[in-house]
Amino acid sequence: MINYSPGLFLHFFLAFVVTVGPAIAFFVIASVNSLSFKSAFSASLIIFGIVFLASYFTFEKNEVVVSEDRVKVQAARFYHEEVSISEIESVEVFSYSDFRKSNFVPDLRTNGIAFGSFLAGRFKLKNNSSALVLITSRKIPISVLKTGDGFIITSGEINLKSK
C-alpha cells in the first residue's frame, strides 16, 4: 500500500484563503463598533479551524493498494476505483516532466479537485479519454494504468510484474 499526503501546507493554505474574506468583513464591522475586535478575531479563528479540519479529513485519504489480484486507488475520500489486475491492459511509468509532455495530462476536471500539484478525481485527458487521477507530487514518478474503461493515473511507480 502506498499512502500519499498532500502535506499540511495545502490545509493551511486552503484555510487561510477561505478565512481571509470573512475576516476582512468581521474587522470592517468591528471598526464600525458593532462588533469587538476580540469577537472578530475569534470568529476568524473558528472559521480557520473548521476549514483546516475539513480540508485535512477530506484530502488526507489518498492511497494505492496493489494486492495479488486487484489494484485499488482511493483519492481524497470521494473518488475511488478498484480493478482486477487481469483488466489492466498496460502500465506506463513516466517522470513528472515526461508525463507533462504526454497525452495523458489531465486537461479538464469533470469531477474532482485540482490544487497546485494535487489532483484527485475524474478528469478528461489531452487524448480525450477519461481517467481517475491521483497525483500528489511533482517529485515522484507517475504511473498510467490502461483499463478497458479508461485510465487510472497515480503518483508513484506501480510495478505489476512482481505480483
N, C-alpha and C positions, 0 to 999 in steps of 0.2 A: 504494500500500500504506500502511495506517495501522497503526503499532505502538503497543500500549498496555502500559505497565508499571505495576504497582500501586505501585511505589516501594519503596525499601529499608525504610521503616518497617514494612511488612507482614512482611517477612522477619525483621527484628529482633524484632518483637513475638511472632511465632509461636515463634521460637527461645527467647525469654525465657520465654514461658508454658510451653512443653514442658520447659524446663530447671529451672524452679522446684521442681517436685515431687521429682525425683531429687536436686537439690542439697540440699534440706532433709534428705532421707533420708541423704545422704552426710555432712552436717555433724552430724546427730544421732548417727550411728555414730561419727564422729570424736570426738565429745565423750565417748563411752564408751571411747575409746582403742584400739579395734580397727582404726582407720584414722587416718592422719595428716591434718591439715588441708590439707597440701600435696596429698596424693592426692585428697582430696575436692574441692578446688578444680580440680585438673587434670581429674578425671573430669567435673565440671560443665562446664568449658570445652570439653572434647571433645564432649560431648552438644550444647552450644550450637552449636558449629561444624558438626556433622553436620546438625542440624535447619535451620540457616541455609542451608547449601548445598543441601540437599534442597528447601527452600522456594523458593530462588532459581531453581533449574533447573526446578522444576515450574511455577511461576506466571509466569515471565517470557516465555513463548512465547504472546503474545496479539497477533493481527493480523487485519486485514480487508483482503483483496486484491480489488479490483474491476478486472477485465480487460475486454476488449472484449465478451466473451460470457459471462462467469462471475463469480460472487461467491463468494469462499471466506472462511470465518470459522474461525479457529483459536483456541481458548480453553484456556489452561492445559495445553497439550500433549496432553491426553486427549480433548478434545471438539472436533470439527470437523465442518463441513458445507460442501459445495460445491454450488451450484445454478446452473443456466443462467439468464441474465437473462430469457429468454423464459418461465421458470417463475415468475418473480416477478410476482404479481398487483397488488401495490401497495406503496408505500413511504410511511410517515408519519414525520415528524421532530418530536420533542417537546423542550421544555426539560425539565430533570430534574424540576422542580416540577410541570409539567403531566403528565409521564409518571407520576408517583406518584399522580395523580388518575384516570388512565385504567384501562381494563380489561385492559391489557397488563402490569400489575405482576406479577412473579413471586410466586406465592403459596405453592407447595410445591416444594421441591427434590426431584427424583426421582433425579437422578444428577449431582452437581456439587459445587461449592464456593461457600459463601456466607460472606464475612468482611467485615463492615462494608459499605463501598460497592463491594466487589469481589465480583461474581457471575460464575461461569463454569460452564457445563454445561447440563444439561437440567432444565427447570423446568416445572411446571404453572402456568398463569396464572390470574388472577382470573376470566377469561372461560371457564375450564375447557379451554382449548386447551393444547397443549404447544409448547414453544419451546426453541431453542438460544439461550442468553443469554450475552453477554459484555459486562458493564457494569464499567467500571474506575474511573469517576469520577462525582461528582455535579456537576462543574463544566462539563461539556460536553454538547451535545445527545445525545439517544437516538434512534436510528433503528429503526423496526419494519418489517421486510420480511415481507409475507404471501406464502407459497407454498402450493401445493396440499397439502403435508404438514403445514403448521403455520406457525410464525413463527420468524424469526431476529431477535433483539433485540441491538443492539450500541451501544456508546458511539461517538459521532462522527456527523457528518452525512453520510449516503450519498446522493449525487445520481446517479441512473442516467440522467437526461435528457441529460446531456452525453456519454454513451457512445454 
